[in-house]
Amino acid sequence: MLISEKLVEVRYAETDAMGVVYHANYLVWFEIGRTQLIRDLGFNYAEMESQGVISPVIDLNVSYKKSLRYGQSAKVKTKIKSLTPLKVIYEYEILNEEGDICCTGNSTHVLVHKETFRPIKFKKMFPEWYEAYEKAMGQD
């Protein structure tokens, strides 16, 4: 199973008045991790969009475990949890420099036409991506 990793420096602007990372910024880091996973598999989300296809989030789950603070680094670990011809579920762990889990979550995505938002079958429209996702999950 492929687990993609991306290091993120906690920036001051990402923290709240208490000096800890504001909760919504973890969702931005999920996107950074997802983009890195796609890149690690040899693909580019911008290329998908150039073909008139987008991949919106239809479900999101987040669990906060431990605070991160300005000046620390966060390691975003991302993997593909589930895959069907119509949707993908990505799973995330965000760890601090000591390796403690600070946040976990998952996001469910579908493919749709950019103009109409009509669903598209991932396996049919992007068979190379789908096959790479299957391999990344260890399903070959």
N, C-alpha and C positions, 0 to 999 in steps of 0.2 A: 504494500500500500504506500502510495506517495503521500508524504506529509511535507508541504511547502513551508518554508520559514522566511520571515522578513523581520528585520530589526527596525524598530521605530524609536526615535528619540522623543521623549515627552517634552513638548514645547510649552512655554509659559502660557501662551494663549489657549492651551487645551485644559488649563486648570481652572478651578472655581475659587471662591473667596477663602476656602479652607486649605488651598494649596494642593488639592488632589485633582486627578483627572476628572473632568466633568463627564457624567455617565454617557451622554450621547456621542462623545468622541470615540468610544469603543466601537461604535457602529462604523465610523469612518475607517478605523483600523481593520475591521472585518473586510471592508471593501479593498483596502490595500493588500490584505492577505489573499483575497480571492483573485485579484488582478495578478499577484505574483504567482499563484498556482497556475493560472491560465498561461502566463508567460513561461513558467517552468515546463509546461507541456508543449511549448512551441507555438502557441497561438497568441492572438492579439484581439482583445475585445473590440477595439476601434475598427478592425477589419469586418467584424460581424455587423457593426452598426452601419458601415459603409454599404452593406448589402441590404439595408432597410430593415434590419432585425435588431430588437432590443430584448433585454432579459430582466424584467422588473422583479422585485421582491414581492412575493405574495404572502409570506409568513416569516416571522422573525421571533426568535427566543434568545433571551440574554439572562445570564446569571452572574451577579457580581460577588466576588469572593474576598478580594483584598485590594486596598487602595494602591494606586501608583501616583507618584508625585513628580513635579517639575525637576528636571535634571537626571531622572532615571531613564533607563532604556526598557522598552517593552519588546518581547519576542512574540510575534504573531505566528501561530502555527495553524495551517489550514489544510483540510483534506475533504475529499468528496465522501459524504456519508451515504448518500442514496442517489440512484440514477434510474430514471424511466425514460421512455421516448418523449414524454411531455414535460418532465420537470427534473431539476437537480437540487439536492440538498447539500449545502456546504456546512462543515462543522469547524468551529474555531476554538482555540485556546490562546489566551494572552497571558504570558508569564513575565515576572519581574526578573531582575538580574540574578537573583538567587535561585531561580527556577521554580518559585512559588506560583501557583495558578492564581491569577488576579481576576480573570473573567473567562467565561465559557459561553458558547452560543451556537446557533445554527440559523441559516437563512435558506428559504425555499424560493427558487426562481423558475420561471417559465420563459419560453421564447414567444414573442409576438411580433407581428408586422408593426413597424414604427408608425405608420400612418393610420392603420385601422384598429390596432390592438387585438387583432384576431390571432388566436393561438397557432403556433407552428410546431410540428413534430421535430424535435431536436435531432433525433436519429436520422430522419429523412433529409432535412435541410443541411445538416453539417455532419455527415457520416464519419469524417476523419476525427473531428472533435469527439464525437460520441465514442468511437473506438478507443481513443486516447484516454477518455474518462473511465471507460471500463477497465482498461489496463492499469490506470492509476489506482483503481479500487481493488486490483488483484483479481478481476473477473475475466481473465482471458482463457 
